[in-house]
Amino acid sequence: MRFRSASALQVFRYSYMSTERIISVAVHDWYCCDTMAGDFFLGFAAHAHTRSDLVPDPNVALQLRRENRPEEALSLTEVALDKIEEDILRAGYNLKDLRLIVLYLSYRGDSEQKDRLISETILKAIEKRFKSKAGLEQLRLIGHTTAGEIENYDLVLQEPSGIGYNGLTLLAFVTNLPIGIGRTRGMRTAEEATAQGKMMVRDAWIDINQSELKGHVQKSKALLVLTKGSNIGKFGYEYFMTEGIAEFISSTREARIASVLGGCSGDGIIGRNMHQYYCKFGGQSELQILDNEAVCALIPIVNEPSIGLDLAPVRQVGESHTFHFDPDAEPKYKFLKRIGAKDPREVYARTIYENEARIARERGLPEPNEKELFEQISEIDGIPLNLTLAKYTFSFPFGNYAPMSVLKVKGSTVELLQPIRSHDSSIPGRIVILDHGKVQNGAWNVVNMLRENRGFGKNDITLLITCVSRRLVEMIAGCTSNTEAQIFKETFSSTQVAGFLAYGELSFTNLLQEPYIYTCSCWGMTLRSKLDGTEGGREKKTAAFSELSMDRVDESLSFEFQSEAAQKTFAYVVGAFINDYMRQKLSLEESGWRTLVDTIKQGGVPKSSVYSASGGIGSAISELEKRGLIEVRFFSGERGRGGRILKIRLSYEKEIIKRYVDRLVMKK
């Protein structure tokens, strides 16, 4: 593994002890930049879809595409554009301050001609809306097709699930600072992809420097990358493209690229055709629909962002093995020749068969055919046709046992997604399977890392990229509640969210650069807003959260109470929840619970209002419970009468309470 400094090596060693901490340690210094008083940075997102979840059946997905029409695509686009334009003007900003539009698209056609016509219709609608506006020479657009979009609301759907499908997401960046974009021009070989990755970021850097807007050079920057990856029947060169990005970061320190986040383009569950979108608005603007390319946006950072990740929602299947790589093939340690003393296809097929047969017996289902699994493994060229195979990957010590997918099989040689960093061609490793329970736990990890102790501002921008396999494994397991998408939808309900289901995820920082590409992972970055010279969404005061008073929240989110005791109780449970969840980083289920004695002693609530004369709950607790503002629950196994003790906490799951808490944390 290559490190550019001793400090980077130290960060990598520490990552084995704490994956979360590596992010803050690695990038903290790079985010410390001068911010001018007049700088501002806001995000606005709009989501419009006709389906509320991924369609897992390719035949149903194809039928949906046969029914799709350019006219409907135009209608969805217009609805989203109306929302974006209205929100920008309502926030007190001008369309001239619009710098970047990001398009995520899952509304597709069943034929190549129809699919391209739909893309053209959407892009022309965006161009028509903004090209006629004066002062938009600095406006840029990038985008791509996806397997589905991550959303926190929808302009069309009545009950969105958190994943929008057969529609689009638009994300608008409003700032006084320039944003540069770049694209590749051909990634047909590994060498070409590396060169083009470097050139793409260089072009974005040139674009941002050619702007008439000054004062951006010393600011840290985030790089958003949307790239063609593997599809069914064809593998991609995304890993080598990211090598080129890393080379640019190493050689052009003045660009101050602190972190890279992105993902591979998708095609629903069909996995065959992907597009990327690119445009520089102005007098000679040209909307470009690309194939097999990558696009990027270089985005200045005005406030320190937060980064969240979940890399390995997997569990080991079977025993550990020794993996033997071809020591002569280039790049080294990418081409697997044997697992133990056997053909790797044989071991892989046998392990998958034994695990799937056990699951089938437990559920009373037909067992799979081991010979068919072997044949399907032998035919892998990009994304496997069999969704069962998509659940299984390898993992190695490199990358802290992050999953490593099979990219291509030729004869008995198995090619992995990217090289394994090692000094020996024989490496210990595992066969692992994606676990839906760990996917959902991982979603909470991402949320807690992004939240930090700051909450989320209304115009903060949270970018989320999650592997499509994570949703598929939830669907296979029959998960309908507490899914990863629902967790994101509820957590980010009052802020700006734009994300997508990816065919591969990419991320690295300026210090720790490898691995570049991941599978089965989830990444998030919250870019903090800055409004009119003030920091939106940042909490600078260090006073205890329990001392926050209710009159610091907008009147639209205030509550009226029948008694001062009820108001004091509510303020106390709010502070207790914020302290546990946002500062102590306890899980949602553990956060905020306090005994009635705690409420009296720490909350300053009169005992007569907490307990009734008959020994039950008092008027203050009763009022809050009836209104649904708090939960009341008995806990067993603790000291108390009969071994049970009564506790209360804030009803944070409710939308209005969540908005109240987030707004409270943002207030200064």
Disulfide bonds with the S-S distance in Angstrom:
none
